[in-house]
């Protein structure tokens, strides 16, 4: 049975989640996993959650999701659609610690989270969803989409549609980082598709009516 909570209760429970993220040894135990937690941001009482794959370098530095170049593209697109990001959305990732591969010279490159990393943090994200209790989840990227829709889900073919997950509406689309990496005509097409997908949020949650 769904329990209705007010903003104060939700905020308190998210604070508890943040403490668990900080102390989650299993979340940061595998190889190629950072040790700095990245906490969710936005409105715990929002009607829409934006869920990405995992934090990158800038997110790790600031300990907040979607604050790097990809996050700026996401925020710009949503602002153009009339949304205020911190008011209208709760923003998080399926994993809370950076996944990386080592490069020469001591540098690190972002990489998608592994199955082990995703599994380690799955119960945390499930509780976040339960606390926020949104009408809609926008899953950003293949890994985030597959978290909800299964490993056989193909983002390129099946993005931009509404799906049901335990009675919750899920809208899968590209991760903005994938658009930034594409500089060809395909990249421009992806950006147009990405914007069109995000526009569909309005069918469920109108700007200014997100909470």
C-alpha positions in Angstrom: 0.0 0.0 0.0 1.3 3.4 -1.0 1.9 5.7 2.0 1.5 9.4 1.4 4.3 11.5 2.9 4.7 15.3 3.1 7.8 17.2 2.0 9.4 17.2 5.5 9.1 13.4 5.8 10.5 12.9 2.3 13.4 15.2 3.0 14.3 13.4 6.2 14.2 10.0 4.5 16.4 11.3 1.7 18.9 12.5 4.3 18.9 9.0 5.6 19.5 7.7 2.1 22.4 10.1 1.7 24.0 8.8 4.9 23.7 5.3 3.6 25.3 6.3 0.3 28.2 7.7 2.2 28.7 4.5 4.3 27.9 2.0 1.5 31.1 -0.1 1.5 29.7 -2.5 -1.2 28.9 0.4 -3.5 32.6 1.4 -3.7 34.4 -2.0 -3.2 34.9 -3.1 -6.8 37.8 -2.3 -9.1 37.3 0.8 -11.2 35.0 2.4 -8.7 35.5 5.8 -7.1 35.4 6.3 -3.4 33.6 9.7 -3.3 29.8 9.6 -3.0 27.6 11.6 -5.4 24.3 12.5 -3.8 20.9 13.1 -5.4 19.7 16.7 -5.9 16.5 18.5 -6.7 13.0 18.2 -5.2 12.1 15.1 -3.2 8.5 15.9 -3.7 8.7 16.2 -7.5 6.4 14.3 -9.8 9.3 13.4 -12.2 12.6 11.7 -11.5 15.6 12.0 -13.9 17.8 8.9 -13.5 21.2 8.6 -15.2 23.8 5.9 -15.2 26.5 7.1 -13.0 28.6 10.1 -12.0 31.5 11.4 -14.0 34.6 13.4 -13.0 32.9 16.7 -12.4 30.0 15.1 -10.5 32.5 13.3 -8.3 34.2 16.7 -7.6 31.0 18.4 -6.7 29.2 15.3 -5.3 26.1 16.2 -7.2 24.7 14.5 -10.4 24.5 16.1 -13.8 26.7 19.1 -13.1 29.3 18.6 -15.9 28.9 19.2 -19.7 26.2 16.6 -20.1 24.3 18.0 -17.2 24.4 21.5 -18.7 23.0 20.1 -21.9 20.2 18.4 -20.0 19.4 21.5 -17.9 19.5 23.8 -21.0 17.0 21.5 -22.8 14.6 21.3 -19.9 14.8 25.1 -19.3 13.9 25.6 -23.0 10.8 23.4 -22.3 9.7 25.6 -19.4 11.0 23.6 -16.5 13.0 24.7 -13.5 15.3 21.8 -12.8 15.7 22.1 -9.0 11.9 22.7 -8.5 10.5 20.3 -11.1 12.7 17.2 -10.8 14.5 14.9 -8.4 17.8 13.9 -10.0 19.9 10.8 -9.3 21.9 7.9 -10.8 21.5 4.2 -10.7 25.0 4.1 -9.1 26.3 6.7 -6.7 30.0 6.3 -7.2 32.0 7.0 -10.4 32.9 4.0 -12.6 36.2 4.6 -14.4 39.1 3.0 -16.3 42.7 4.0 -15.7 44.6 5.8 -18.5 48.3 6.5 -18.9 49.6 9.4 -16.9 47.4 8.6 -13.9 44.2 9.9 -15.6 40.9 8.3 -15.5 38.1 8.0 -18.1 34.5 7.5 -17.3 32.9 4.2 -18.3 29.4 2.6 -17.8 28.8 0.9 -14.5 29.2 -2.8 -14.3 26.5 -5.3 -13.4 28.1 -5.7 -10.0 28.1 -1.9 -9.3 24.5 -1.6 -10.4 23.4 -4.6 -8.3 25.3 -3.2 -5.2 23.2 0.0 -5.3 19.9 -1.3 -6.5 18.1 -1.3 -3.2 19.1 2.3 -2.6 17.6 3.5 -5.8 14.4 1.4 -5.2 14.0 3.2 -1.9 14.6 6.6 -3.5 11.8 5.9 -6.0 9.5 4.7 -3.1 10.2 7.9 -1.1 9.8 10.4 -4.0 6.8 8.4 -5.4 6.9 10.1 -8.8 4.4 9.9 -11.7 7.2 9.6 -14.2 10.8 8.5 -14.4 13.0 9.6 -17.3 15.7 7.0 -17.7 18.8 8.6 -19.3 21.0 6.2 -21.2 21.0 2.5 -21.9 22.1 1.3 -18.5 19.4 3.4 -16.7 16.7 2.2 -19.2 17.7 -1.4 -18.8 17.6 -1.1 -15.0 13.8 -0.7 -15.4 13.1 -2.5 -18.7 15.5 -5.4 -18.7 18.8 -6.2 -20.3 17.3 -6.9 -23.7 15.9 -3.3 -24.0 17.4 -1.5 -27.0 17.6 2.2 -26.5 18.2 3.3 -30.1 15.1 1.4 -31.4 12.7 1.8 -28.5 13.5 5.1 -26.8 10.9 7.9 -26.6 8.0 5.7 -25.6 6.2 5.3 -22.3 6.6 2.0 -20.5 5.1 0.6 -17.3 7.4 -0.5 -14.4 5.5 -1.6 -11.3 2.7 0.9 -12.1 5.2 3.7 -12.7 5.6 5.4 -16.1 9.1 5.2 -17.5 10.4 7.2 -20.5 13.7 6.1 -21.8 15.9 8.4 -23.8 19.6 9.0 -24.6 22.1 10.1 -22.0 23.1 13.7 -22.8 26.8 12.6 -22.7 26.1 10.3 -25.7 24.9 13.3 -27.7 27.9 15.4 -26.8 30.2 12.6 -28.0 28.5 12.5 -31.4 29.6 15.3 -33.7 28.3 14.0 -37.0 24.8 14.3 -38.6 23.7 11.4 -36.4 24.6 13.6 -33.4 22.4 16.4 -34.6 19.6 13.9 -35.2 20.1 12.5 -31.6 19.9 16.0 -30.2 16.6 16.6 -32.0 15.3 13.2 -30.8 16.5 13.8 -27.3 14.6 17.1 -27.1 11.5 15.5 -28.6 11.6 12.8 -26.0 12.0 15.2 -23.1 9.0 17.2 -24.5 6.9 14.2 -23.8 7.4 14.9 -20.1 4.7 17.5 -20.5 2.1 14.8 -21.3 2.5 13.6 -17.7 4.0 16.5 -15.7 3.5 20.2 -16.7 6.1 22.8 -15.9 5.4 24.3 -12.5 3.1 21.4 -11.6 5.8 18.9 -10.9 5.2 18.6 -7.2 
